[in-house]
């Protein structure tokens, strides 16, 4: 059942992909390498001009995949000259053979591009526990190189899909010190079907000229408010990878030396905004998702505590099924706050559903309108706000509901 | 929809309840008080002879219910003379009015029994966010007192059910220093239907003569291997309550002074064994459960780390749906180990499904038999063993699969 059953496109999908402009210094391409799937592209490449720098954030899993190990080992060593991503096989939990397959891929791509292997970034998504058939990848590479064009982002976004029901991309045009700068990003979500591994991959590129350490600092900060603020089922892939590349080609802005440079203000806002859009697209394509859910926690001890409480609410099966069933069961939100383990004052707790106060001071609000709350939960854009009454920490996270579709997708027989 | 829809009895339910003998010094009864449900008992009482001591373990929720607050405040103050438990209303997140309702109940029961209010233990399970209608409880108490008999355990077990599909009880006959001692326990599980709150309640009684601090020490230790080792969906109730009572009536064993007394050995084993049986019954009645799952983690840094890894596997929606779908997808077990955040050596990881090695040394086992593993997952008693290769810590937890039944039960409209 290579490629898995196909599932209907998420009702939360946007109308289509935005127009994705070329980024000076980057060419993109995709081919069918037959790693696992048939009749679709499954191998994507980006080629970067000399001078391109990279930044990366990876899974917190203690069982990270071979390509994650590879990227971690090369990050910060040299520049970035190529990115090779395959779908269909995650090359995770594959021991030394998996590490060798990753290296083989990087060496072959380096030869093709004319660079060192440690300038080739890798990502893999798909089945776990099977060594990546590197020979299929290396055999397809020369053909892949012929497909490279500056604006083939849409093809790239499609090639990295596993059980995503729509391709994901975003663009921002901004400026550094008044000079135009463009950022383009693509992502794949945590669509998962046996035997594929839920994985979030995202690749973002800009023509700005940024030192590698500045790009890394910007990425680390922005990921906190974007990809670290979404959840589908609380499960963490062995392969989650977010890479950013800055080519420094075709723009003439004032030099950047520190992440705190004031002339980076617009760029930082646009970069973070683009990552939030990509992250939200991933949540909107969660397995079986019918509703997009925004959870905001305020009044926590600090920002970290606020996010932990928000994620606990977002990951609670009881909250997620209540949303699926349009049951404005705020008692389950109380339960989730209680189990998060962070400081909360039960007797000051306040909850809003769809902007309306349903509970405050540790008890139901006297004017709570259950019918209005239920009506809000029947929509596909659900908002939950909780103030836990102990401090000023706040956080917003995004998730989706837990539906029969999730069970259908994930309880499928593997063959 | 008072009482919720009724769901079919779990396929994992035992044949029936065991014979439950009287415990000297305890009388038990149940009546229909009409707290929320109609046509069934919903109020349970135990009356204890003077001299009875109590021990308790409660939810870790930061939003604990009023009866949990009450029990915590009286534990260790005096003895135990009564226990009053209602179903249908959890009296949780009800502020000062909820605390007052709890106190009213305790005071009324104390009057009836002829003791101080701080010798009356309370538990409530059911809807959250509504104050317990104490007047319904106090009105029913005199009638309830007339139903008290030494052996009405089965009625008690039924009265505390919410959406449990079967009543849960266990018995152990053991000895202290050669003298016969009996332990009886009842429990209700985390059956949950909107708007009822998933809650685990369990009450255990023995005729042994035990100092309160010894009983507390035994309970705290045994809960670790029993109720703290089960999970249905990882959600924690505001109301979880486990109480143990020792009457010291009708037995003539040698005095106990410390939890480490060697003549307590048989009792300790029987007590822990009974709690494990009750905890397993709760897991077997998880919402929508079709399969009982035992997860054993070895080779962890310590016991706490082992349990965290085991619970992460047990709570992973991807693992639970794989089990529901009879998909022996051990890659999801790797994922769960990775996300647990505890030390694990990916390159030494070994996994057994149904006793058969499927992976070792960080890669699939060369003789892995996928068909045999799938066959094991098709049964209703699934065993997963993981060695994480870093130490000697081990733990076993029990859970159930995640099925369409769970969504059906929990995504129901509240009205």
Interface residues (C-beta under 8 A of the other chain):
Chain A: X59 X60 X61 X62 X63 X64 X92 X93 X94 X95 X97 X98 X127 X128 X129 X130 X192 X194 X195 X197 X198 X233 X234 X235 X236 X237 X238 X315 X316 X317 X318 X321 X322 X324 X325 X326 X327 X328 X329 X330 X331 X332 X334 X335 X336 X337 X338 X339 X340 X341 X342 X343 X344 X346 X347 X349 X359 X361 X362 X363 X364 X374 X402 X403 X404 X406 X407 X410 X411 X412 X413 X414
Chain B: X59 X60 X61 X62 X63 X64 X92 X93 X94 X95 X97 X98 X127 X128 X129 X130 X192 X194 X195 X197 X198 X233 X234 X235 X236 X237 X238 X315 X316 X317 X318 X321 X322 X324 X325 X326 X327 X328 X329 X330 X331 X332 X334 X335 X336 X337 X338 X339 X340 X341 X342 X343 X344 X346 X347 X349 X359 X361 X362 X363 X364 X374 X402 X403 X404 X406 X407 X410 X411 X412 X413 X414
